[in-house]
Amino acid sequence: FIFFPPFFFMFVLLKGTTKEQAFRIGREIAEAVTATNPKPVTLKFEKVYLPCVLQTKKRYVGYMYESEDQKEPVFDAKGIETVRRDGCPAVAKILERSLKLLFDTRDISVVRRYVQRQCVKVLEAKASVQDLTFAKEYRGSASYRPGACIPALELTRKTMAYDRRLEPRVGERVPYVIVYGTPGVPLIQLVRRPLEVLQDPSLRINSTYYITKQILPPLCRVLNLIGVDVSCWYRDLPRIVRGPVSRLTAPSSIKWPGSTGSSPAPPTCDNYWSSSETLLSLSLSLSLSLSLSLSL
Ligand SMILES: *[C@@H]1O[C@H](CO)[C@@H](O)[C@H](O)[C@H]1NC(C)=O
């Protein structure tokens, strides 16, 4: 007879305490709640996050300590793109590295420079194709709606038109990348196998897609919470990126958001920065969290 969910956890925000104080307070809370509840109910104190970004209750990331003596924290991420397998490796790598830089330096300008360097790498086609490869599960031709636009299905249709025996097994991951095409062509037609891109010099990775649709959105979701507008970082790029980039990538296909034709670089976000950096240190000092679990 269960009258509580068998497992339930919560975060408690402790303002302005040290890690050691947090461990003491955590134990006190756990003992007090356990003592005042009927027998099988116990509140267990689990760990301290310092710092921590809590996106929702099931999506958070932080430096985790499980005991006071633990010298080096563990980077712990739940529900965010660093641990999700539906993106490409570049997304997870850039997000994880950005968050570690943020936690280590508490300086958003360091994170910004890092993210901008990664964007330039993608724009200059210097990122590895492997890092930009998605690998989603093929669920078998019968399990998709007719006309469904699923990359794994689309690629399978193409391969099978060539050789019917090449259908992937159900559950097999089908690797693909997104390339540039004629403007206006639906995204599904821009799905290619990584090998095709490596073998065909006319195919180019759509860097705009990777940056604006894959790499930046998860960063935006996390950094928005501390008042940082990541889209500025991308808008400021053309100012940083000089000549060679426009030669190496497809200049006609790249449209900087907010820029019109050959007009000078769009306004920078420098004013914004000075104000958001204060916001950052404030919210970081506030985001010490305790994770407690109530179990039967
Ligand atoms: C590249 O990707 C962007 C973002 O998804 C898209 O808007 C654009 O049409 C694509 N460009 C080409 C030339 O395929």
The ligand as an ORCA input file, in Angstrom:
! r2SCAN-3c Opt
* xyz 0 1
  C      20.659     25.469    -44.219
  O      19.995     25.340    -42.996
  C      19.195     26.443    -42.637
  C      18.705     26.221    -41.223
  O      17.959     25.058    -41.095
  C      18.066     26.568    -43.626
  O      17.236     27.636    -43.292
  C      18.676     26.793    -45.010
  O      17.655     26.801    -45.975
  C      19.681     25.696    -45.348
  N      20.379     26.142    -46.511
  C      20.450     25.448    -47.626
  C      21.067     26.168    -48.771
  O      20.072     24.309    -47.705
*
